[in-house]
Amino acid sequence: MPDLARVSSPPVSEPVVIELRGVRAGYDGRTVIDNVDLTVRRGEFVALVGANGAGKSTLLKVIVGLLRPYEGSVSVLGSAPGTSARRLAYLPQAETVHWDYPLRVEDVVLMGRVAHAGPGRGPSSVDRDAARSALGRVQADDLMQRPIQALSGGQRQRILLARTLASDPELLLLDEPATGVDPATEEQLMSLLGDLASHGRTVLVSTHDLASVMAHFPRVLAMNGGIVADGDASILRDDAILRRTYGGHRPGAPQHIADEHHA
């Protein structure tokens, strides 16, 4: 789909972190996203928005390397997807995570340090310090010794984000990271992610909260089976773009839009 809006590219001095050309992808032979061209440079903070089944989660899975495209090329951190595990962190939607393991919060966050450990090694003091720091950044350090099963949905989401931060990645891919958290916590989390981007991390966030997008994100990808528009948050005020993104139904500005089908 041709873009209807586009912001200026980041300075060419910043290296390309993500590059997709002519990508078509989906599940079991069914196309979900098609003809996707995308370039993201280091330090960008990008929101993915769109209606149910628009392809936001599919795009993230292609970048992570969990989903191989039917057509097109994908480069992530200068190599094929899935080959830079230590430099990339992916936070899936909360409901795709199994919570029935007898783990403490600290154990879950330390999973983010696995790529940093040598073969057969347990967590080092550096790993534990990184886990404690990550929990503090999401204001959950008081939960460190709690069993993960005992936490509320919002608390669990903060722990998953802490696990992501503990890995100290160059590229963060987050699928609905604020699900289940209260507005104050969401504001804090988005500010944290924006700060990471300002210090050279690259952050892509799938979200249904248009108010948060308007407040925090310099770049927005509007999706509906591909990228409908790529620009700053002002594209969310453009009637033509909103019609193509939400299938003729313009959302109230701004409001939450549920993404029930998780494509």
DAHU-V433870 format. One record per backbone hydrogen bond with DSSP energy under -0.5 kcal/mol. NH is the residue of the N-H (numbers start at 1). CO is the residue of the C=O. E is the energy in kcal/mol with one decimal. If there is no record, write none. Layout:
nh = [NH | NH]
co = [CO | CO]
e = [E | E]
//
This chain:
nh = [4 | 14 | 17 | 18 | 19 | 20 | 21 | 23 | 24 | 25 | 27 | 30 | 31 | 32 | 33 | 34 | 36 | 37 | 38 | 40 | 42 | 44 | 46 | 46 | 47 | 48 | 49 | 49 | 51 | 54 | 58 | 59 | 60 | 61 | 62 | 63 | 64 | 65 | 66 | 67 | 70 | 71 | 73 | 75 | 76 | 77 | 79 | 83 | 87 | 88 | 88 | 89 | 91 | 92 | 96 | 97 | 103 | 105 | 106 | 108 | 109 | 110 | 111 | 111 | 112 | 113 | 114 | 116 | 117 | 117 | 121 | 128 | 129 | 130 | 131 | 132 | 133 | 134 | 135 | 136 | 137 | 138 | 139 | 140 | 143 | 144 | 146 | 148 | 150 | 151 | 156 | 157 | 158 | 159 | 160 | 161 | 162 | 163 | 164 | 165 | 166 | 167 | 167 | 168 | 170 | 171 | 172 | 173 | 174 | 174 | 175 | 176 | 176 | 179 | 181 | 186 | 187 | 188 | 189 | 190 | 191 | 192 | 193 | 194 | 195 | 196 | 197 | 198 | 199 | 199 | 200 | 201 | 202 | 203 | 204 | 205 | 206 | 207 | 207 | 210 | 210 | 213 | 214 | 215 | 216 | 217 | 218 | 219 | 220 | 221 | 222 | 222 | 223 | 223 | 224 | 225 | 226 | 228 | 228 | 229 | 230 | 231 | 235 | 236 | 237 | 238 | 239 | 242 | 243 | 244 | 245 | 246 | 247 | 248 | 249 | 250 | 251 | 254 | 257 | 260]
co = [228 | 11 | 40 | 40 | 75 | 38 | 73 | 36 | 71 | 33 | 30 | 27 | 29 | 25 | 25 | 225 | 23 | 35 | 20 | 18 | 15 | 41 | 44 | 203 | 219 | 205 | 47 | 221 | 245 | 51 | 263 | 55 | 56 | 57 | 58 | 59 | 60 | 61 | 61 | 61 | 24 | 24 | 21 | 19 | 79 | 17 | 76 | 80 | 84 | 84 | 85 | 171 | 173 | 90 | 93 | 94 | 101 | 146 | 144 | 104 | 105 | 106 | 107 | 108 | 109 | 110 | 111 | 113 | 113 | 114 | 118 | 124 | 125 | 126 | 127 | 128 | 129 | 130 | 131 | 132 | 133 | 134 | 136 | 135 | 140 | 141 | 143 | 103 | 147 | 148 | 152 | 153 | 154 | 155 | 156 | 157 | 158 | 159 | 160 | 161 | 162 | 163 | 164 | 165 | 87 | 87 | 202 | 89 | 172 | 204 | 91 | 174 | 206 | 176 | 178 | 182 | 183 | 184 | 185 | 186 | 187 | 188 | 189 | 190 | 191 | 192 | 193 | 194 | 195 | 196 | 197 | 196 | 170 | 44 | 172 | 46 | 174 | 48 | 205 | 208 | 255 | 209 | 210 | 211 | 212 | 213 | 216 | 45 | 231 | 47 | 220 | 229 | 49 | 221 | 226 | 54 | 54 | 222 | 226 | 222 | 5 | 220 | 232 | 233 | 234 | 235 | 237 | 238 | 239 | 240 | 241 | 242 | 243 | 243 | 246 | 248 | 249 | 252 | 208 | 258]
e = [-0.9 | -2.1 | -2.8 | -2.0 | -2.4 | -2.8 | -2.2 | -2.1 | -1.8 | -2.3 | -1.6 | -2.4 | -0.5 | -2.9 | -2.2 | -1.7 | -2.0 | -0.6 | -2.2 | -2.4 | -2.3 | -1.6 | -0.5 | -3.0 | -2.3 | -3.0 | -0.5 | -2.6 | -0.8 | -1.7 | -2.1 | -2.4 | -1.9 | -2.4 | -2.1 | -2.0 | -2.5 | -1.8 | -1.7 | -1.4 | -2.3 | -1.6 | -2.1 | -2.4 | -3.3 | -3.5 | -1.5 | -1.5 | -1.2 | -0.6 | -0.8 | -2.5 | -2.9 | -0.6 | -2.0 | -1.7 | -2.2 | -2.3 | -2.3 | -1.8 | -2.3 | -2.3 | -0.8 | -0.9 | -1.7 | -2.1 | -1.4 | -1.4 | -0.8 | -1.1 | -2.0 | -2.3 | -2.2 | -2.3 | -2.2 | -2.4 | -2.5 | -2.3 | -2.2 | -2.1 | -1.8 | -1.1 | -1.4 | -3.1 | -1.9 | -1.2 | -2.1 | -3.1 | -1.6 | -1.3 | -2.6 | -1.9 | -1.8 | -2.0 | -2.3 | -2.0 | -2.2 | -2.4 | -1.9 | -2.5 | -2.5 | -0.8 | -0.7 | -1.9 | -1.9 | -1.8 | -2.9 | -2.6 | -0.5 | -2.8 | -2.9 | -0.8 | -2.1 | -1.4 | -1.8 | -2.6 | -2.4 | -1.9 | -2.7 | -2.6 | -2.0 | -2.1 | -2.5 | -2.5 | -2.1 | -2.1 | -2.1 | -2.0 | -0.9 | -0.7 | -1.9 | -2.3 | -2.7 | -2.8 | -2.6 | -2.7 | -2.9 | -2.3 | -0.5 | -1.1 | -1.6 | -1.9 | -2.6 | -1.7 | -2.1 | -1.9 | -0.5 | -1.2 | -3.7 | -3.3 | -0.6 | -2.5 | -2.9 | -0.5 | -2.1 | -2.5 | -0.5 | -2.7 | -0.8 | -1.4 | -2.3 | -2.3 | -2.1 | -1.7 | -1.9 | -1.4 | -0.6 | -2.5 | -2.4 | -1.8 | -2.2 | -3.0 | -0.6 | -1.5 | -1.2 | -0.7 | -0.6 | -0.6 | -1.6 | -0.6]
//
